[in-house]
């Protein structure tokens, strides 16, 4: 059995994820529709050309290199390449080496002195940790594997120590940020911790347990969506982007059909989100990065299992979402293979779109049904 399949089948359990009322299913890969395969090929080739010689990616003006390296590396892993084999093997290894060399003694993946990281280093830590955890299962060099494991363990401990007393995370650690929490950073940390657990690395159960409670508490409003900040307020009935991200965290653990949180959040998003490109909104590439993950895991039968009384026209399915979303991605891709838009730059949006386009590959446990 391939190492990734073994990890997906055998290492995801844990009492904390049981709080979501879910279990892991076997990965079921499906071919990417043929008409979109060239989009993926061109996008990955463009992304590989943007990687610096030392292994990192960066946004406009050299900003956010830890985050960009994490999301760029994930897009290449989703193609099926690993740290030891495949077309993007060397790119993945260089990205891994760069992140490993920039881990701090306290467990932080990154460095607050890097441009763009000082006031929001928890983003980079989360995306960087998720990537390193996804790489770990394929690292077969004994010494490097041991070092990588230590980095991931300490990274999870750093996340736990940075968590606020409400269970969320802010742009910086709770101590440095006066206990401020924010939904998008919380989701980033949640997925990083889950990726580490998927890899068989011990994760503090309390960190997962508290983050689940945070997302629940953040959506106890009339609309049922996840608000911007539990401690700071903001969001009214909740924000579609954060609610989609919360679904991706919860649903990715398996059988979600009786999970009241997932059901509430899906209804919220269905009633507020259009197909990607139909109604543009701020940060919609971020919104659909997570919503695509959620709908992919939903598949074509999930909605009818959650809401058997809903007519066909009101059901959200992966086939319908993919047809519209991928068509938009194909139409908006530049001739060189990149996508532009947003305020961060083409590295981020291209990596995000490649993640969406490659979900059917199902090679990473964090993105599997």
Beta strands, then each sheet from edge to edge (+ up, - down):
end
